[in-house]
């Protein structure tokens, strides 16, 4: 029995499951959040409790953290524009690593902005 093989592009153009799921109201991804990200959020005008966040310590909207972030932006800008290997180490990197090493009771510590960099 011969199977009729469809062109991969035809399969893509005929794919409609995503639209059907969205129309049913069951598609939970890429919903625009309203307002400040925190433990409670607004989605489509409805209040929800945010359970999918990495903000389990509540630091993203802590007033002291927010003020220190503003101070850091005023001093350093919004980013280093590249890795420490290429663009240099900030005094903040050294300060963090010294505090981490002290906290952990180690001689030294090093931080990486991504898991990929740590593996590299």
CNS distance restraints for C-alpha pairs under 8 A (distance, minus, plus):
assign (resid   6 and name CA) (resid  10 and name CA) 6.56 0.50 0.50
assign (resid   6 and name CA) (resid  11 and name CA) 6.78 0.50 0.50
assign (resid   7 and name CA) (resid  11 and name CA) 6.45 0.50 0.50
assign (resid   8 and name CA) (resid  12 and name CA) 6.36 0.50 0.50
assign (resid   9 and name CA) (resid  13 and name CA) 6.21 0.50 0.50
assign (resid  10 and name CA) (resid  14 and name CA) 6.13 0.50 0.50
assign (resid  11 and name CA) (resid  15 and name CA) 6.12 0.50 0.50
assign (resid  16 and name CA) (resid  20 and name CA) 6.41 0.50 0.50
assign (resid  17 and name CA) (resid  21 and name CA) 6.19 0.50 0.50
assign (resid  18 and name CA) (resid  22 and name CA) 6.18 0.50 0.50
assign (resid  19 and name CA) (resid  23 and name CA) 6.04 0.50 0.50
assign (resid  20 and name CA) (resid  24 and name CA) 6.25 0.50 0.50
assign (resid  21 and name CA) (resid  25 and name CA) 6.62 0.50 0.50
assign (resid  21 and name CA) (resid  26 and name CA) 5.78 0.50 0.50
assign (resid  21 and name CA) (resid  27 and name CA) 5.76 0.50 0.50
assign (resid  22 and name CA) (resid  26 and name CA) 6.09 0.50 0.50
assign (resid  22 and name CA) (resid  27 and name CA) 5.04 0.50 0.50
assign (resid  31 and name CA) (resid  43 and name CA) 7.03 0.50 0.50
assign (resid  32 and name CA) (resid  43 and name CA) 6.51 0.50 0.50
assign (resid  32 and name CA) (resid  44 and name CA) 7.54 0.50 0.50
assign (resid  33 and name CA) (resid  37 and name CA) 7.66 0.50 0.50
assign (resid  33 and name CA) (resid  41 and name CA) 6.85 0.50 0.50
assign (resid  33 and name CA) (resid  42 and name CA) 5.91 0.50 0.50
assign (resid  33 and name CA) (resid  43 and name CA) 5.18 0.50 0.50
assign (resid  33 and name CA) (resid  44 and name CA) 7.64 0.50 0.50
assign (resid  34 and name CA) (resid  41 and name CA) 6.83 0.50 0.50
assign (resid  34 and name CA) (resid  42 and name CA) 5.02 0.50 0.50
assign (resid  34 and name CA) (resid  43 and name CA) 6.00 0.50 0.50
assign (resid  34 and name CA) (resid  44 and name CA) 7.58 0.50 0.50
assign (resid  34 and name CA) (resid  45 and name CA) 7.60 0.50 0.50
assign (resid  35 and name CA) (resid  41 and name CA) 7.33 0.50 0.50
assign (resid  35 and name CA) (resid  42 and name CA) 7.02 0.50 0.50
assign (resid  36 and name CA) (resid  41 and name CA) 7.42 0.50 0.50
assign (resid  37 and name CA) (resid  41 and name CA) 6.37 0.50 0.50
assign (resid  37 and name CA) (resid  60 and name CA) 7.62 0.50 0.50
assign (resid  37 and name CA) (resid  61 and name CA) 7.55 0.50 0.50
assign (resid  38 and name CA) (resid  50 and name CA) 7.12 0.50 0.50
assign (resid  38 and name CA) (resid  55 and name CA) 7.62 0.50 0.50
assign (resid  38 and name CA) (resid  58 and name CA) 7.24 0.50 0.50
assign (resid  38 and name CA) (resid  60 and name CA) 7.13 0.50 0.50
assign (resid  38 and name CA) (resid  61 and name CA) 6.52 0.50 0.50
assign (resid  39 and name CA) (resid  49 and name CA) 5.91 0.50 0.50
assign (resid  39 and name CA) (resid  50 and name CA) 5.20 0.50 0.50
assign (resid  39 and name CA) (resid  51 and name CA) 7.68 0.50 0.50
assign (resid  39 and name CA) (resid  58 and name CA) 7.43 0.50 0.50
assign (resid  40 and name CA) (resid  47 and name CA) 6.75 0.50 0.50
assign (resid  40 and name CA) (resid  48 and name CA) 5.66 0.50 0.50
assign (resid  40 and name CA) (resid  49 and name CA) 4.56 0.50 0.50
assign (resid  40 and name CA) (resid  50 and name CA) 5.58 0.50 0.50
assign (resid  41 and name CA) (resid  47 and name CA) 5.67 0.50 0.50
assign (resid  41 and name CA) (resid  48 and name CA) 5.31 0.50 0.50
assign (resid  41 and name CA) (resid  49 and name CA) 6.23 0.50 0.50
assign (resid  41 and name CA) (resid  50 and name CA) 6.28 0.50 0.50
assign (resid  42 and name CA) (resid  46 and name CA) 5.22 0.50 0.50
assign (resid  42 and name CA) (resid  47 and name CA) 4.61 0.50 0.50
assign (resid  42 and name CA) (resid  48 and name CA) 6.05 0.50 0.50
assign (resid  43 and name CA) (resid  47 and name CA) 6.63 0.50 0.50
assign (resid  43 and name CA) (resid  48 and name CA) 7.14 0.50 0.50
assign (resid  55 and name CA) (resid  59 and name CA) 6.48 0.50 0.50
assign (resid  55 and name CA) (resid  60 and name CA) 6.54 0.50 0.50
assign (resid  58 and name CA) (resid  62 and name CA) 6.54 0.50 0.50
assign (resid  59 and name CA) (resid  65 and name CA) 6.56 0.50 0.50
assign (resid  60 and name CA) (resid  65 and name CA) 7.21 0.50 0.50
assign (resid  60 and name CA) (resid  66 and name CA) 7.24 0.50 0.50
assign (resid  61 and name CA) (resid  65 and name CA) 7.31 0.50 0.50
assign (resid  61 and name CA) (resid  66 and name CA) 6.47 0.50 0.50
assign (resid  62 and name CA) (resid  66 and name CA) 6.12 0.50 0.50
assign (resid  63 and name CA) (resid  67 and name CA) 6.16 0.50 0.50
assign (resid  64 and name CA) (resid  68 and name CA) 6.19 0.50 0.50
assign (resid  65 and name CA) (resid  69 and name CA) 6.07 0.50 0.50
assign (resid  66 and name CA) (resid  70 and name CA) 6.32 0.50 0.50
assign (resid  67 and name CA) (resid  71 and name CA) 6.34 0.50 0.50
assign (resid  68 and name CA) (resid  72 and name CA) 6.14 0.50 0.50
assign (resid  69 and name CA) (resid  73 and name CA) 6.18 0.50 0.50
assign (resid  70 and name CA) (resid  74 and name CA) 6.24 0.50 0.50
assign (resid  71 and name CA) (resid  75 and name CA) 6.32 0.50 0.50
assign (resid  72 and name CA) (resid  76 and name CA) 5.71 0.50 0.50
assign (resid  72 and name CA) (resid  77 and name CA) 7.13 0.50 0.50
assign (resid  73 and name CA) (resid  77 and name CA) 4.41 0.50 0.50
assign (resid  73 and name CA) (resid  78 and name CA) 5.45 0.50 0.50
assign (resid  76 and name CA) (resid  80 and name CA) 7.86 0.50 0.50
assign (resid  80 and name CA) (resid  84 and name CA) 7.93 0.50 0.50
assign (resid  80 and name CA) (resid  87 and name CA) 7.06 0.50 0.50
assign (resid  81 and name CA) (resid  87 and name CA) 7.47 0.50 0.50
assign (resid  82 and name CA) (resid  86 and name CA) 6.70 0.50 0.50
assign (resid  82 and name CA) (resid  87 and name CA) 5.85 0.50 0.50
assign (resid  83 and name CA) (resid  87 and name CA) 5.84 0.50 0.50
assign (resid  83 and name CA) (resid  88 and name CA) 7.45 0.50 0.50
assign (resid  84 and name CA) (resid  88 and name CA) 4.63 0.50 0.50
assign (resid  84 and name CA) (resid  89 and name CA) 5.17 0.50 0.50
assign (resid  85 and name CA) (resid  89 and name CA) 7.72 0.50 0.50
assign (resid  89 and name CA) (resid  93 and name CA) 6.30 0.50 0.50
assign (resid  89 and name CA) (resid  94 and name CA) 7.54 0.50 0.50
assign (resid  90 and name CA) (resid  94 and name CA) 6.89 0.50 0.50
assign (resid  91 and name CA) (resid  95 and name CA) 6.14 0.50 0.50
assign (resid  92 and name CA) (resid  96 and name CA) 6.04 0.50 0.50
assign (resid  93 and name CA) (resid  97 and name CA) 6.17 0.50 0.50
assign (resid  93 and name CA) (resid 111 and name CA) 7.61 0.50 0.50
assign (resid  94 and name CA) (resid  98 and name CA) 6.07 0.50 0.50
assign (resid  95 and name CA) (resid  99 and name CA) 6.22 0.50 0.50
assign (resid  96 and name CA) (resid 100 and name CA) 6.08 0.50 0.50
assign (resid  97 and name CA) (resid 101 and name CA) 6.03 0.50 0.50
assign (resid  97 and name CA) (resid 108 and name CA) 7.11 0.50 0.50
assign (resid  97 and name CA) (resid 109 and name CA) 5.17 0.50 0.50
assign (resid  97 and name CA) (resid 110 and name CA) 5.66 0.50 0.50
assign (resid  97 and name CA) (resid 111 and name CA) 6.62 0.50 0.50
assign (resid  98 and name CA) (resid 102 and name CA) 6.15 0.50 0.50
assign (resid  98 and name CA) (resid 108 and name CA) 6.72 0.50 0.50
assign (resid  98 and name CA) (resid 109 and name CA) 6.81 0.50 0.50
assign (resid  99 and name CA) (resid 103 and name CA) 6.04 0.50 0.50
assign (resid 100 and name CA) (resid 104 and name CA) 6.04 0.50 0.50
assign (resid 100 and name CA) (resid 109 and name CA) 6.40 0.50 0.50
assign (resid 101 and name CA) (resid 105 and name CA) 5.86 0.50 0.50
assign (resid 101 and name CA) (resid 106 and name CA) 4.81 0.50 0.50
assign (resid 101 and name CA) (resid 107 and name CA) 6.09 0.50 0.50
assign (resid 101 and name CA) (resid 108 and name CA) 5.05 0.50 0.50
assign (resid 101 and name CA) (resid 109 and name CA) 5.03 0.50 0.50
assign (resid 102 and name CA) (resid 106 and name CA) 6.14 0.50 0.50
assign (resid 102 and name CA) (resid 107 and name CA) 7.50 0.50 0.50
assign (resid 102 and name CA) (resid 108 and name CA) 7.96 0.50 0.50
assign (resid 111 and name CA) (resid 118 and name CA) 7.94 0.50 0.50
assign (resid 112 and name CA) (resid 117 and name CA) 6.10 0.50 0.50
assign (resid 112 and name CA) (resid 118 and name CA) 5.75 0.50 0.50
assign (resid 113 and name CA) (resid 117 and name CA) 7.03 0.50 0.50
assign (resid 114 and name CA) (resid 118 and name CA) 6.62 0.50 0.50
assign (resid 115 and name CA) (resid 119 and name CA) 6.31 0.50 0.50
assign (resid 116 and name CA) (resid 120 and name CA) 6.13 0.50 0.50
